[in-house]
Amino acid sequence: MIFLNLTGDERRDLQEFSRHEVGRVALRAHMVLLSGRRYSVPKIAAIHDCGEDVVRQWLDRYQRLGLPGLRDDPRSGRPPKEPLAEQIIDAQASQPPFCSGHVQSFWTVALLTAFLASRFLLRLSRSTIRRWLKAAGWRWGRPRLAPASVLRAKTDPNRDSKLAGIEQAKQEALAGKRQVLFLDECDLQLLPVVRAMWMKGARVRVPTPGTNQKQAFFGALDCLSGAWHYLSETRKLAVHFIAFLDQIIARYPGELITLVMDNVATHHARVVTRWLNEHPQVQIMWLPRYAAHDANPVERIWGLMKNAVAANRLCRCIGDLVYEAIRFFRQMPHHPVTVTVQA
């Protein structure tokens, strides 16, 4: 067995399974997905830093047993002293501490351990509570700041029709009728991105530049092949955007191209509209307002790049940082966008 031939339903089930499972089980589902994308066993082993025999074992178990085969076999051992403890921990973590009379705004393992001991007489170690939190899908991370207006129910009235149109375009790409690319821009700043990390000893301090600098990147992701196209410019101006559009049509000569993107002002500039009128083979589809960040897979590419090259470190100059970003893009594997196959 070299590659697994996955159906659309199997791929969707694996993706859903991977999102809901944690740890090693989610990684095994990812191995199967990579095999379905024609990744070889040695390459999958290199990605997950494991032996090739391990990859073959889980691919074989998936072929024989399906999704249940990716889970660990039942192990013998002492049953838990408190059979409902896991449910109690999950339920208590789902509401903030101030709902239980605490002054704190969020739970820590130490606070949760003390509270469970006093309220429910659950004498559990911190490691046990941490393990059960992870098993229930909880993770330790930094929240993201967002304007209050974003947190309110604010949606695009045409959201469903826009997403349906994009899905139809993806189906046509699968049938070879057009090329569909998701497009976006981002700024890469010299100011380091702060991310959670493993530390030992004193808390790590990341230096900041005396003066911040930034570089603009334009990126487009081919929804079918997962090919990544990018352009680095000093700013995100309309003329730079047109230069990127010229680069894209040069990659797909003579083909019908659909670009899926958000409604930033640059995309509606007069020179851009004039360029689009002169290139009828390029069509535009707009992402839903207020949801473009979640609906555009290019956002994940930006996140991967910034985590890899800009997180928790300061480069000497913006040129060094841009070099690292380009090196990351050149080494990055393809990221095909999931295409829903209609029954």
Buried (B, 14 or more C-beta within 10 A) or exposed (E): EEBBEBEBEBBBBBBEBBEEBBEEBBBBBBBBBBBBBEBBBEBBBEBBEBEBEBBBBBBEBBEEEEBEBBBEEEEEEEEEEBEEBBEBBBEBBEEEBEEEEBEEEEBEBEEBBEBBEEEBEBEBEEEBBBBBBEBBEBEEEEEEEEEEEEEEEEEBEEBEEBBEBBEEBBBBBBEEEBBBBBBBBBEBBBBBBEEEEEEEEEEEEBEEBEEEBBBBBBBBBBBBBBBBBBBBBEEBBBEBBBEBBEBBBEBBEEEBBBBBBBEEEBBEBEEBEEBBEEEEBBBBBBBBBBBBEEBBBBBEBBEBBBEBBBBBEBBEEBEEBBBBBBEBBEEBEBBBBEBEEEE
